Amino acid sequence: MSQLIVLSAIVKDRLGVVKDVSKAILDCGGNIEESRMTTLGAEFAVLMLISGNWHTPAKLEKALDELADKHGLVINLKKTGTGTTHDDCIPYGVDVICLDQSGIVFHLSDFFASRDMEICDVATRRYAAPHTGAPMFTVQMTVSVPGAAPIGQLRDDFHDLCEQLNLDSIFEPVKS
C-alpha cells in the first residue's frame, strides 16, 4: 500500500540543496509526486508530496535528520492521504500585478473565501520595475470555481475589487 508524505524543509540557501533532498528521498524508496521549491530571502524552502511504501516514512525521517544535522535543515514530515477532487469545479487562473502595497493577498483570498471558492495554488513575487525601479508585486493563483457559479457576475465583482485596489488583473479558465 502506498504511503503519501508531505515534506516541508527550510535551510540556508546553498548549492546542492535540491540534490541532497532528492537523493535522500530516492535512497529511501520515495518518489516526488509534487513539489514547490524556491529561494526566500537567504533561505531555500522545499514543499513536497512524496509517495513510497510502508517503510519509506521511517527511512526518510532518519535520512533527513542526518541532513538536518549536517546542513541545518529545519524539517517537518507528515503522513497524508489523497486529496479531494472537486469534479463540479472549474479551475480558474488569477494573475495580478500592481505597485506593491500591503494586504493584496488578504484581499484576494478574502474575495474567494467569501464565495466558498478554494484557492488551490498561490505564488507571489516582489520585484523592481524595469527602468523606474518602483516596487512591484505579482500574484498568480489557481482557484476552484463551482460549475454552477454565475461566472459573469463573479468576473465583474473580481474586476471591481481589482479596480478599487488599483490592481491589473486577469481572471480566466485554466487552459490544459
N, C-alpha and C positions, 0 to 999 in steps of 0.2 A: 504494500500500500504506500502510495506516495505521500510524503510529508511536504508541507509548504511552510517556509520560514521567512519572516521579514527581518532583514538586517539593516540596521542604521549604524553608521560609524562617522566619526569626525576625527581628523588628525591634522597636524600642522602640514600644510601643503609642501610636498616634496616630490621629486622624480620617483616613479615606480610604485605609487600607492595603488593604482588600479591593478597593476601586475601582481603585487603581493596579495591583495584581497582576492582577486580572481583565481590565483594559483591555490590559495588555501581552500577555496570552495571546490575547485576541481579535484584536489587531492583528497577531499573528504567525500567524494562521490556526489557532490551537489551540482546543480545546473542553474544558471542565472536565467530566470523566466522574464523578468522585467527589471529595469534599473534606471536610476537617475543619479548622476554624479556630477559635481561641479565645484569650482573654487568659490568660496565665500570669504572675502577678506583674505586673511593669511591662512585660512583653514581649507581643507578639502573635505567635502561631505559626500557620503555614499548612502543611497537608499536602494535596497534590492529586495526582490521576491525570488527566493531560491527554492527549488524542488530537490528532493532526494528521498532515499529510503528511510526506514525506521531508525537507523543509527546515525544518519547524517547530522542531525542537530547536536548530538553529544560530541561527535568528532569535530564539527565546525566550531563549537564553543571552545574546545581545547586549543585548536589551531589559531583561532582569533585571539585567545588570551595570550598566546605566545607573541603574536604580532603587537598586541597592546603593550606587553612588557618591553619589547624591543623598540617600538616606534612611537609609543604614546597614544595609540588609538583609543578613543572612547567608543565602546561598542555596546549595542543593545541587540539581542536576538529575541524573537518572539514567534512561537508557532502560530499559524493562522489556518484558516480554511479557504475554500474557493469563494471568490466574491459573488455578490448577487448581480444578476443581469436584469436590465430594465428593458424587456422586449417591446414595451409600448412607448419607449422614448426614442427621440432622435438626437444624435449628438450635434451640438452647435459649437462653432468656434467663435471666440470673442477675442478681438485684437484691439488694444487701446494704446494710444501714445499721447503724451502730453508733457508740459513742463512739470517737473517734479513738484509734488505737493503732498502734504500729509493726508492720510485717510483714503487714498484711492482704492486699495484692495478692500478695505472695510466697506466702502460704499458699493462697490461691485458685488461683493459677496452678500451684503445685506439685500441688495436688489433681488438676487436669485433665491436666497433663502426665504425671503418673504413670499415668494411664489412657489415654494416647495420644489425647487429645482436643485438637483445635486450638481455640485462642482466636482468634476472628475479629475481635472488636471489644472495646475496653475504654474506659470513661470513668469517671473518679473525680472527686470533689469533696470538699473540706473546707469546713465552714461552722459557724457558731454556731447552736446550738439556739434556737428561739424561747423566750422567757420566761426560760430559765436561762442562756443563753449558753455552755453546755457545748460543747466542740469535738466535732463530729460528722463522720463520714466516710461517703460513699456510693460504691458501685461498681456499675456496670452493665456486663455482659459479654454477648456472644453467643458460644456455643461450639458446635462441630460434634460431635454425639453420633452415633456409628455406629449404624445401624439395628439391628444385632444386639446392642447393649449391653443388659444387664439393667437397664432403667430404674428399676424399683422399688428394687433394691439400690443403684444409683447415687444415687438421690434420698435414700435412707436414710443412705448414707455421707456425702453432702454436708451433710445437715442435722445429722448427728452432729458433723462438723467445725465447722460454724457454732455449734452449741451449746457446744462446747469453747472456742471463741474469743469467745463472747458476741456473736454477730452475728445480727441479724434478717435472714432471707433468704427469697427466692422463687426457685424453680428450675422453669421450665415451658417447654413448647414455644413458639416464636415464632409468633404468630398473624399471618397476612398481612393 
